[in-house]
């Protein structure tokens, strides 16, 4: 079974909202054996793919907090969606779908970086760019801890 799935999501045409894509592309070079997916939003089709991995790491931007702030949330399957037909899903909701439909949910974490600029631009703000090395260090620790178990 493949070990690591990296999912970077957001809109790379909206400034810091594209940090998930930027981070996942860089991480794919750091972890060449990992599978990397870039998407604008989380959709139910991802549940099947996720069920085939040992570990999934999500990277996304948030507008809540101090620009450049990084948070890491361990995830568990949770059916908090409240509706079956929607255009967006949460990482925990996708884990729930993977468990319910495919019999297993991987270990998963959501990493978010607080953005400063979400306008129509294809570059990251200085605060988010400066936070990327710290993000990669956090992810390295999570991957290393999982590998040692």
C-alpha positions as CSV (number, residue, x, y, z in Angstrom):
1,X,0.0,0.0,0.0
2,X,1.4,3.5,-0.9
3,X,2.5,5.4,2.1
4,X,2.0,9.1,1.6
5,X,-0.6,11.2,-0.2
6,X,-0.1,15.0,-0.3
7,X,-3.2,17.1,-1.1
8,X,-2.7,20.8,-1.7
9,X,-5.9,22.7,-2.3
10,X,-7.1,26.2,-2.9
11,X,-7.0,28.7,-5.8
12,X,-3.6,29.5,-7.1
13,X,-5.0,32.5,-8.9
14,X,-6.1,34.1,-5.6
15,X,-2.8,35.0,-3.9
16,X,-2.3,33.2,-0.6
17,X,-5.2,30.8,-1.3
18,X,-2.7,29.0,-3.6
19,X,-0.3,28.1,-0.8
20,X,-1.6,24.5,-0.7
21,X,-0.5,24.1,-4.3
22,X,2.9,25.7,-3.8
23,X,3.6,23.7,-0.7
24,X,2.5,20.4,-2.2
25,X,4.6,20.9,-5.3
26,X,7.7,21.6,-3.2
27,X,6.9,18.7,-0.9
28,X,6.6,16.4,-3.9
29,X,10.3,17.0,-4.6
30,X,11.2,16.3,-0.9
31,X,9.1,13.1,-0.9
32,X,9.4,11.7,-4.4
33,X,7.7,8.4,-3.5
34,X,4.6,10.3,-2.4
35,X,1.6,10.9,-4.5
36,X,0.7,14.6,-4.9
37,X,-2.7,16.0,-5.8
38,X,-3.5,19.6,-6.5
39,X,-7.2,20.7,-6.5
40,X,-9.3,23.7,-6.1
41,X,-11.6,22.1,-3.6
42,X,-12.1,18.8,-1.9
43,X,-14.6,16.6,-3.7
44,X,-16.0,13.1,-2.9
45,X,-13.9,11.4,-5.5
46,X,-10.9,11.9,-3.3
47,X,-12.3,9.4,-0.7
48,X,-11.5,6.4,-2.8
49,X,-8.0,7.6,-3.5
50,X,-7.4,8.4,0.2
51,X,-8.4,5.0,1.3
52,X,-5.5,3.5,-0.6
53,X,-2.8,5.3,1.4
54,X,-1.4,5.0,4.9
55,X,-1.1,8.7,5.5
56,X,-2.7,11.8,4.0
57,X,-1.5,15.4,4.5
58,X,-3.7,18.3,3.5
59,X,-2.3,21.8,3.0
60,X,-4.6,24.8,2.7
61,X,-4.8,28.5,3.4
62,X,-7.0,30.1,6.0
63,X,-8.1,33.7,6.6
64,X,-8.3,33.2,10.4
65,X,-5.3,34.2,12.4
66,X,-2.1,36.2,12.0
67,X,-0.7,36.1,8.5
68,X,2.0,33.4,8.2
69,X,0.6,31.5,11.2
70,X,0.8,27.7,10.8
71,X,-1.6,25.2,12.4
72,X,-1.6,21.5,12.3
73,X,-4.8,19.6,13.0
74,X,-4.7,15.8,13.4
75,X,-7.9,14.5,11.7
76,X,-10.3,11.7,12.4
77,X,-13.2,10.5,10.3
78,X,-16.2,12.7,11.1
79,X,-19.5,12.9,9.4
80,X,-20.2,16.5,10.3
81,X,-21.2,17.5,6.7
82,X,-25.0,17.3,7.3
83,X,-25.7,16.9,3.6
84,X,-24.9,14.4,1.0
85,X,-24.9,16.6,-2.1
86,X,-22.5,19.5,-1.9
87,X,-19.7,21.0,-3.9
88,X,-17.2,21.1,-1.0
89,X,-16.1,18.6,1.6
90,X,-13.9,18.9,4.7
91,X,-10.9,16.6,5.2
92,X,-12.6,14.9,8.1
93,X,-15.7,14.4,6.0
94,X,-13.6,12.7,3.3
95,X,-12.0,10.5,5.9
96,X,-15.5,9.5,7.0
97,X,-16.4,8.7,3.4
98,X,-13.2,6.7,2.9
99,X,-14.0,4.6,6.0
100,X,-17.7,4.2,5.3
101,X,-17.4,3.4,1.6
102,X,-14.0,1.7,1.2
103,X,-13.4,0.2,4.7
104,X,-10.4,2.3,5.8
105,X,-9.3,5.8,6.5
106,X,-5.7,6.7,6.6
107,X,-3.9,8.7,9.3
108,X,-4.4,12.3,8.3
109,X,-3.4,15.9,9.2
110,X,-4.5,19.3,8.0
111,X,-1.9,22.0,7.8
112,X,-3.1,25.5,7.3
113,X,-1.3,28.8,6.9
114,X,-3.0,32.1,7.5
115,X,-2.9,34.2,4.4
116,X,-2.6,38.0,4.1
117,X,-3.8,38.5,0.6
118,X,-6.5,36.7,-1.3
119,X,-6.8,39.0,-4.3
120,X,-6.4,38.2,-8.0
121,X,-2.7,37.4,-8.1
122,X,-0.5,34.4,-8.6
123,X,2.1,35.1,-5.9
124,X,2.1,34.5,-2.2
125,X,2.4,37.3,0.3
126,X,5.7,37.9,2.1
127,X,4.2,36.5,5.4
128,X,3.2,33.3,3.8
129,X,6.4,32.9,1.8
130,X,8.4,33.4,5.0
131,X,6.3,30.7,6.8
132,X,6.9,28.0,4.2
133,X,10.2,26.6,5.7
134,X,8.5,26.3,9.1
135,X,5.6,24.4,7.4
136,X,8.0,22.0,5.7
137,X,9.7,21.4,9.1
138,X,6.3,20.6,10.7
139,X,5.4,18.2,7.9
140,X,8.8,16.5,8.1
141,X,8.2,15.9,11.8
142,X,4.8,14.4,11.2
143,X,6.1,12.2,8.4
144,X,9.1,11.1,10.5
145,X,6.9,10.3,13.5
146,X,4.6,8.2,11.3
147,X,7.4,6.4,9.6
148,X,8.9,5.4,13.0
149,X,5.7,3.8,14.3
